[in-house]
Amino acid sequence: MPNIKPISDLRNYTEVLSEVHEDSPVYLTRNGRGEYVIIKLQELDKLKARIQLLEKLAEGEASVQDKAWISVDDVNKMLGL
């Protein structure tokens, strides 16, 4: 279940921060609507890495559609295997 708190709870920020765990962010609301999320730095790093991977995969997919597929042997040669 998501941990949702009003932004006014940040007055006691140490308590709010103690509730932030990996894979368990704290969602903050303003006037009853979602506004912010507090996550651990490690979680942010993972999210950024996933985004970069997805961007690279999208580039690869676009390249395949523009060009042709390359063989496994060609890939191995390019990687020096």
VMD Tcl script that draws the C-alpha trace (Angstrom):
set ca {
  {0.00 0.00 0.00}
  {1.46 3.40 -0.92}
  {2.64 5.67 1.87}
  {0.76 8.93 1.22}
  {1.07 11.96 3.48}
  {0.06 15.61 3.29}
  {2.96 17.94 2.63}
  {2.30 19.58 6.00}
  {3.76 16.41 7.61}
  {7.18 17.67 6.49}
  {7.15 19.90 9.55}
  {8.39 16.75 11.25}
  {10.60 15.74 8.33}
  {12.76 13.28 10.29}
  {9.72 11.08 10.88}
  {8.70 11.29 7.21}
  {12.24 10.50 6.04}
  {12.43 7.49 8.36}
  {9.51 6.01 6.44}
  {11.31 6.18 3.07}
  {12.79 2.81 2.11}
  {13.99 1.20 -1.09}
  {10.99 0.30 -3.25}
  {8.80 2.17 -0.74}
  {8.68 5.91 -1.47}
  {6.62 8.46 0.43}
  {4.10 10.36 -1.68}
  {3.29 13.91 -0.61}
  {0.03 15.64 -1.40}
  {-0.86 19.32 -1.60}
  {-4.53 20.28 -1.30}
  {-5.44 16.59 -1.59}
  {-3.60 16.03 -4.87}
  {-0.34 14.19 -5.48}
  {2.53 16.65 -5.81}
  {5.87 15.12 -4.75}
  {7.61 11.82 -4.07}
  {10.50 11.20 -1.71}
  {12.75 8.31 -2.73}
  {16.18 7.04 -1.70}
  {19.12 8.16 -3.87}
  {19.88 4.54 -4.75}
  {16.34 4.21 -6.11}
  {16.79 7.38 -8.18}
  {20.05 6.00 -9.59}
  {18.27 2.77 -10.58}
  {15.48 4.71 -12.28}
  {17.98 6.81 -14.22}
  {19.86 3.69 -15.32}
  {16.61 2.08 -16.49}
  {15.71 5.19 -18.48}
  {19.15 5.23 -20.13}
  {18.82 1.53 -20.98}
  {15.37 2.05 -22.47}
  {16.68 4.98 -24.53}
  {19.54 2.84 -25.87}
  {17.13 0.01 -26.68}
  {14.88 2.48 -28.52}
  {17.90 3.73 -30.49}
  {18.78 0.16 -31.39}
  {15.26 -0.62 -32.47}
  {15.13 2.52 -34.61}
  {18.49 1.61 -36.13}
  {17.21 -1.86 -37.02}
  {14.16 -0.38 -38.71}
  {16.33 2.08 -40.69}
  {19.04 -0.44 -41.51}
  {19.23 -4.20 -41.57}
  {19.85 -6.71 -38.81}
  {23.42 -7.84 -38.31}
  {24.44 -11.41 -37.71}
  {25.62 -12.84 -34.41}
  {29.05 -13.42 -35.97}
  {29.30 -9.73 -36.90}
  {28.33 -8.73 -33.35}
  {30.96 -11.04 -31.90}
  {33.57 -9.56 -34.25}
  {32.60 -6.04 -33.20}
  {32.94 -7.06 -29.54}
  {36.25 -8.80 -30.18}
  {34.92 -12.22 -29.25}
}
mol new
graphics top color blue
foreach p $ca { graphics top sphere $p radius 0.5 }
foreach p [lrange $ca 0 end-1] q [lrange $ca 1 end] { graphics top cylinder $p $q radius 0.2 }
display resetview
